[in-house]
Structure formats: C-alpha cells, structure tokens
C-alpha cells in the first residue's frame, strides 16, 4: 500500500525545519514532530517512502544485539 501524500508532505516539511533528530521509538518520533494525530502505520509508510525513493530523508537504525533497543536517527539531507 502506498504512503499517504498528505502525511508525506507534512513529514517532509517538519523535517526540513529540524534537519536531524533522534528518537527511541516511532511514537516518540511522531510526538517530537508534532504528528501524534497520524497513525503509526501511515507515519511509518511516509517515512519509508521519503527514505527509499531516493528521498530527502535518511533513516538510520543502528544494528544492535538480539532483542536490544534500536533508536531512530532521522535526517533531512536534500
């Protein structure tokens, strides 16, 4: 399923102003971007779309050991 273009545009605008941020979870990332009203699925799809199609947003989740916490590092690179 494709990402929601409205959510995608909103996320891109928010990240453009911030440039780079770290968060422990997708929920914390949404809260820090003032997008708590968006579902986790729509937010994740928009984030992936902006990252993979080569987009202006880079998402990094460092590899950790089994069952360890993997924080998000999101940067606007365009």
N, CA, C and O atoms as a GROMACS GRO file, in nm:
protein
  312
    1UNK      N    1   0.084  -0.118   0.000
    1UNK     CA    2   0.000   0.000   0.000
    1UNK      C    3   0.089   0.125   0.000
    1UNK      O    4   0.190   0.130   0.069
    2UNK      N    5   0.051   0.223  -0.076
    2UNK     CA    6   0.129   0.346  -0.091
    2UNK      C    7   0.112   0.437   0.031
    2UNK      O    8   0.016   0.427   0.107
    3UNK      N    9   0.208   0.526   0.046
    3UNK     CA   10   0.200   0.621   0.157
    3UNK      C   11   0.100   0.731   0.126
    3UNK      O   12   0.073   0.761   0.010
    4UNK      N   13   0.046   0.790   0.230
    4UNK     CA   14  -0.050   0.899   0.218
    4UNK      C   15   0.027   1.026   0.179
    4UNK      O   16   0.114   1.070   0.253
    5UNK      N   17  -0.005   1.086   0.063
    5UNK     CA   18   0.069   1.205   0.018
    5UNK      C   19   0.060   1.324   0.114
    5UNK      O   20   0.154   1.403   0.123
    6UNK      N   21  -0.051   1.337   0.184
    6UNK     CA   22  -0.067   1.448   0.280
    6UNK      C   23   0.029   1.429   0.398
    6UNK      O   24   0.096   1.523   0.440
    7UNK      N   25   0.034   1.308   0.450
    7UNK     CA   26   0.123   1.277   0.562
    7UNK      C   27   0.268   1.291   0.517
    7UNK      O   28   0.352   1.343   0.590
    8UNK      N   29   0.297   1.244   0.398
    8UNK     CA   30   0.432   1.251   0.343
    8UNK      C   31   0.479   1.397   0.329
    8UNK      O   32   0.591   1.430   0.367
    9UNK      N   33   0.394   1.482   0.276
    9UNK     CA   34   0.429   1.624   0.261
    9UNK      C   35   0.446   1.691   0.397
    9UNK      O   36   0.538   1.771   0.417
   10UNK      N   37   0.359   1.658   0.489
   10UNK     CA   38   0.367   1.716   0.624
   10UNK      C   39   0.497   1.675   0.694
   10UNK      O   40   0.563   1.757   0.758
   11UNK      N   41   0.532   1.548   0.681
   11UNK     CA   42   0.655   1.497   0.741
   11UNK      C   43   0.777   1.564   0.679
   11UNK      O   44   0.870   1.602   0.750
   12UNK      N   45   0.777   1.578   0.549
   12UNK     CA   46   0.890   1.642   0.482
   12UNK      C   47   0.905   1.788   0.526
   12UNK      O   48   1.017   1.834   0.548
   13UNK      N   49   0.796   1.861   0.539
   13UNK     CA   50   0.802   1.999   0.586
   13UNK      C   51   0.855   2.010   0.728
   13UNK      O   52   0.937   2.097   0.758
   14UNK      N   53   0.809   1.921   0.815
   14UNK     CA   54   0.857   1.922   0.953
   14UNK      C   55   1.007   1.892   0.961
   14UNK      O   56   1.080   1.958   1.034
   15UNK      N   57   1.052   1.792   0.886
   15UNK     CA   58   1.193   1.754   0.889
   15UNK      C   59   1.281   1.860   0.824
   15UNK      O   60   1.396   1.876   0.864
   16UNK      N   61   1.230   1.932   0.727
   16UNK     CA   62   1.307   2.037   0.661
   16UNK      C   63   1.348   2.144   0.763
   16UNK      O   64   1.460   2.196   0.758
   17UNK      N   65   1.260   2.175   0.854
   17UNK     CA   66   1.289   2.276   0.955
   17UNK      C   67   1.379   2.227   1.068
   17UNK      O   68   1.450   2.306   1.130
   18UNK      N   69   1.378   2.097   1.094
   18UNK     CA   70   1.454   2.041   1.206
   18UNK      C   71   1.591   1.993   1.162
   18UNK      O   72   1.689   2.009   1.236
   19UNK      N   73   1.599   1.934   1.045
   19UNK     CA   74   1.723   1.881   0.986
   19UNK      C   75   1.764   1.745   1.040
   19UNK      O   76   1.791   1.655   0.960
   20UNK      N   77   1.772   1.726   1.172
   20UNK     CA   78   1.818   1.598   1.225
   20UNK      C   79   1.761   1.578   1.364
   20UNK      O   80   1.750   1.672   1.443
   21UNK      N   81   1.724   1.452   1.395
   21UNK     CA   82   1.674   1.422   1.528
   21UNK      C   83   1.691   1.274   1.559
   21UNK      O   84   1.702   1.191   1.470
   22UNK      N   85   1.693   1.245   1.688
   22UNK     CA   86   1.699   1.107   1.735
   22UNK      C   87   1.577   1.082   1.822
   22UNK      O   88   1.531   1.171   1.894
   23UNK      N   89   1.526   0.960   1.816
   23UNK     CA   90   1.413   0.922   1.898
   23UNK      C   91   1.423   0.773   1.930
   23UNK      O   92   1.477   0.695   1.852
   24UNK      N   93   1.372   0.736   2.045
   24UNK     CA   94   1.378   0.596   2.088
   24UNK      C   95   1.273   0.508   2.023
   24UNK      O   96   1.289   0.386   2.017
   25UNK      N   97   1.164   0.568   1.976
   25UNK     CA   98   1.056   0.488   1.917
   25UNK      C   99   0.984   0.569   1.810
   25UNK      O  100   1.004   0.690   1.797
   26UNK      N  101   0.900   0.502   1.733
   26UNK     CA  102   0.822   0.569   1.630
   26UNK      C  103   0.722   0.666   1.696
   26UNK      O  104   0.692   0.771   1.640
   27UNK      N  105   0.673   0.629   1.812
   27UNK     CA  106   0.578   0.715   1.884
   27UNK      C  107   0.648   0.843   1.930
   27UNK      O  108   0.592   0.952   1.916
   28UNK      N  109   0.768   0.831   1.984
   28UNK     CA  110   0.843   0.949   2.026
   28UNK      C  111   0.878   1.036   1.906
   28UNK      O  112   0.873   1.159   1.915
   29UNK      N  113   0.913   0.974   1.795
   29UNK     CA  114   0.944   1.049   1.674
   29UNK      C  115   0.823   1.130   1.628
   29UNK      O  116   0.836   1.247   1.594
   30UNK      N  117   0.705   1.067   1.628
   30UNK     CA  118   0.582   1.138   1.590
   30UNK      C  119   0.554   1.254   1.684
   30UNK      O  120   0.517   1.363   1.639
   31UNK      N  121   0.570   1.233   1.814
   31UNK     CA  122   0.544   1.338   1.912
   31UNK      C  123   0.638   1.456   1.893
   31UNK      O  124   0.596   1.572   1.899
   32UNK      N  125   0.764   1.429   1.871
   32UNK     CA  126   0.863   1.536   1.855
   32UNK      C  127   0.840   1.614   1.726
   32UNK      O  128   0.879   1.730   1.716
   33UNK      N  129   0.777   1.551   1.627
   33UNK     CA  130   0.746   1.619   1.501
   33UNK      C  131   0.604   1.677   1.501
   33UNK      O  132   0.558   1.727   1.399
   34UNK      N  133   0.537   1.670   1.615
   34UNK     CA  134   0.400   1.720   1.630
   34UNK      C  135   0.306   1.654   1.530
   34UNK      O  136   0.226   1.721   1.464
   35UNK      N  137   0.318   1.522   1.519
   35UNK     CA  138   0.234   1.445   1.428
   35UNK      C  139   0.167   1.329   1.501
   35UNK      O  140   0.145   1.223   1.442
   36UNK      N  141   0.134   1.348   1.627
   36UNK     CA  142   0.073   1.243   1.707
   36UNK      C  143  -0.065   1.202   1.657
   36UNK      O  144  -0.113   1.094   1.688
   37UNK      N  145  -0.128   1.288   1.578
   37UNK     CA  146  -0.261   1.259   1.526
   37UNK      C  147  -0.258   1.159   1.410
   37UNK      O  148  -0.362   1.110   1.368
   38UNK      N  149  -0.140   1.129   1.357
   38UNK     CA  150  -0.124   1.036   1.245
   38UNK      C  151  -0.100   0.896   1.301
   38UNK      O  152  -0.028   0.879   1.399
   39UNK      N  153  -0.161   0.796   1.238
   39UNK     CA  154  -0.142   0.659   1.286
   39UNK      C  155   0.004   0.615   1.264
   39UNK      O  156   0.074   0.668   1.178
   40UNK      N  157   0.047   0.519   1.344
   40UNK     CA  158   0.184   0.468   1.332
   40UNK      C  159   0.211   0.412   1.193
   40UNK      O  160   0.319   0.433   1.137
   41UNK      N  161   0.113   0.343   1.136
   41UNK     CA  162   0.130   0.282   1.004
   41UNK      C  163   0.146   0.388   0.896
   41UNK      O  164   0.237   0.378   0.814
   42UNK      N  165   0.060   0.489   0.895
   42UNK     CA  166   0.071   0.596   0.795
   42UNK      C  167   0.202   0.672   0.810
   42UNK      O  168   0.266   0.706   0.711
   43UNK      N  169   0.242   0.697   0.934
   43UNK     CA  170   0.366   0.769   0.958
   43UNK      C  171   0.486   0.687   0.909
   43UNK      O  172   0.574   0.740   0.841
   44UNK      N  173   0.489   0.558   0.943
   44UNK     CA  174   0.599   0.471   0.903
   44UNK      C  175   0.608   0.460   0.751
   44UNK      O  176   0.717   0.463   0.695
   45UNK      N  177   0.492   0.446   0.684
   45UNK     CA  178   0.492   0.436   0.538
   45UNK      C  179   0.544   0.565   0.473
   45UNK      O  180   0.618   0.560   0.375
   46UNK      N  181   0.504   0.679   0.526
   46UNK     CA  182   0.552   0.807   0.473
   46UNK      C  183   0.702   0.821   0.495
   46UNK      O  184   0.774   0.866   0.405
   47UNK      N  185   0.750   0.783   0.612
   47UNK     CA  186   0.892   0.789   0.643
   47UNK      C  187   0.973   0.698   0.549
   47UNK      O  188   1.076   0.740   0.496
   48UNK      N  189   0.925   0.577   0.529
   48UNK     CA  190   0.993   0.484   0.439
   48UNK      C  191   0.992   0.535   0.295
   48UNK      O  192   1.092   0.523   0.224
   49UNK      N  193   0.880   0.591   0.253
   49UNK     CA  194   0.870   0.643   0.117
   49UNK      C  195   0.969   0.756   0.093
   49UNK      O  196   1.032   0.762  -0.012
   50UNK      N  197   0.981   0.845   0.190
   50UNK     CA  198   1.074   0.958   0.176
   50UNK      C  199   1.220   0.912   0.185
   50UNK      O  200   1.311   0.983   0.141
   51UNK      N  201   1.242   0.795   0.241
   51UNK     CA  202   1.377   0.741   0.253
   51UNK      C  203   1.417   0.659   0.131
   51UNK      O  204   1.528   0.672   0.081
   52UNK      N  205   1.326   0.573   0.083
   52UNK     CA  206   1.362   0.475  -0.018
   52UNK      C  207   1.345   0.516  -0.163
   52UNK      O  208   1.397   0.446  -0.250
   53UNK      N  209   1.280   0.620  -0.196
   53UNK     CA  210   1.250   0.651  -0.336
   53UNK      C  211   1.331   0.769  -0.386
   53UNK      O  212   1.270   0.874  -0.408
   54UNK      N  213   1.454   0.764  -0.405
   54UNK     CA  214   1.552   0.830  -0.321
   54UNK      C  215   1.498   0.964  -0.278
   54UNK      O  216   1.474   1.053  -0.359
   55UNK      N  217   1.482   0.973  -0.154
   55UNK     CA  218   1.416   1.090  -0.099
   55UNK      C  219   1.507   1.178  -0.017
   55UNK      O  220   1.626   1.150   0.000
   56UNK      N  221   1.450   1.284   0.033
   56UNK     CA  222   1.526   1.383   0.108
   56UNK      C  223   1.551   1.345   0.253
   56UNK      O  224   1.622   1.416   0.324
   57UNK      N  225   1.494   1.233   0.297
   57UNK     CA  226   1.508   1.195   0.437
   57UNK      C  227   1.587   1.066   0.448
   57UNK      O  228   1.561   0.969   0.377
   58UNK      N  229   1.683   1.066   0.538
   58UNK     CA  230   1.765   0.948   0.564
   58UNK      C  231   1.728   0.894   0.701
   58UNK      O  232   1.728   0.967   0.800
   59UNK      N  233   1.696   0.764   0.706
   59UNK     CA  234   1.660   0.699   0.831
   59UNK      C  235   1.768   0.597   0.864
   59UNK      O  236   1.803   0.513   0.781
   60UNK      N  237   1.821   0.605   0.986
   60UNK     CA  238   1.923   0.512   1.030
   60UNK      C  239   1.879   0.450   1.162
   60UNK      O  240   1.843   0.521   1.256
   61UNK      N  241   1.881   0.319   1.167
   61UNK     CA  242   1.854   0.246   1.292
   61UNK      C  243   1.970   0.152   1.313
   61UNK      O  244   1.975   0.045   1.252
   62UNK      N  245   2.064   0.188   1.399
   62UNK     CA  246   2.185   0.108   1.416
   62UNK      C  247   2.155  -0.036   1.459
   62UNK      O  248   2.063  -0.062   1.536
   63UNK      N  249   2.236  -0.127   1.408
   63UNK     CA  250   2.222  -0.267   1.443
   63UNK      C  251   2.266  -0.288   1.588
   63UNK      O  252   2.369  -0.237   1.631
   64UNK      N  253   2.187  -0.363   1.661
   64UNK     CA  254   2.221  -0.396   1.798
   64UNK      C  255   2.207  -0.547   1.816
   64UNK      O  256   2.168  -0.617   1.723
   65UNK      N  257   2.238  -0.595   1.931
   65UNK     CA  258   2.224  -0.737   1.960
   65UNK      C  259   2.078  -0.779   1.964
   65UNK      O  260   1.988  -0.695   1.958
   66UNK      N  261   2.056  -0.907   1.974
   66UNK     CA  262   1.922  -0.964   1.976
   66UNK      C  263   1.838  -0.905   2.089
   66UNK      O  264   1.881  -0.901   2.205
   67UNK      N  265   1.718  -0.858   2.055
   67UNK     CA  266   1.621  -0.803   2.149
   67UNK      C  267   1.669  -0.678   2.222
   67UNK      O  268   1.622  -0.650   2.332
   68UNK      N  269   1.760  -0.605   2.164
   68UNK     CA  270   1.805  -0.479   2.224
   68UNK      C  271   1.738  -0.363   2.152
   68UNK      O  272   1.692  -0.376   2.038
   69UNK      N  273   1.732  -0.252   2.220
   69UNK     CA  274   1.668  -0.131   2.170
   69UNK      C  275   1.739  -0.077   2.046
   69UNK      O  276   1.862  -0.072   2.041
   70UNK      N  277   1.661  -0.037   1.943
   70UNK     CA  278   1.717   0.021   1.821
   70UNK      C  279   1.657   0.160   1.800
   70UNK      O  280   1.547   0.171   1.745
   71UNK      N  281   1.724   0.266   1.842
   71UNK     CA  282   1.670   0.402   1.826
   71UNK      C  283   1.668   0.446   1.680
   71UNK      O  284   1.736   0.388   1.595
   72UNK      N  285   1.590   0.547   1.653
   72UNK     CA  286   1.581   0.606   1.520
   72UNK      C  287   1.671   0.730   1.514
   72UNK      O  288   1.674   0.809   1.608
   73UNK      N  289   1.744   0.745   1.404
   73UNK     CA  290   1.813   0.870   1.375
   73UNK      C  291   1.764   0.911   1.237
   73UNK      O  292   1.789   0.842   1.138
   74UNK      N  293   1.696   1.024   1.231
   74UNK     CA  294   1.633   1.071   1.107
   74UNK      C  295   1.694   1.206   1.071
   74UNK      O  296   1.706   1.294   1.155
   75UNK      N  297   1.734   1.220   0.944
   75UNK     CA  298   1.796   1.344   0.900
   75UNK      C  299   1.737   1.388   0.766
   75UNK      O  300   1.706   1.305   0.680
   76UNK      N  301   1.723   1.517   0.749
   76UNK     CA  302   1.680   1.575   0.622
   76UNK      C  303   1.807   1.609   0.547
   76UNK      O  304   1.886   1.690   0.594
   77UNK      N  305   1.827   1.549   0.430
   77UNK     CA  306   1.954   1.563   0.359
   77UNK      C  307   1.944   1.634   0.224
   77UNK      O  308   2.046   1.653   0.157
   78UNK      N  309   1.826   1.671   0.182
   78UNK     CA  310   1.809   1.733   0.049
   78UNK      C  311   1.851   1.879   0.049
   78UNK      O  312   1.843   1.945  -0.054
   0.00000   0.00000   0.00000
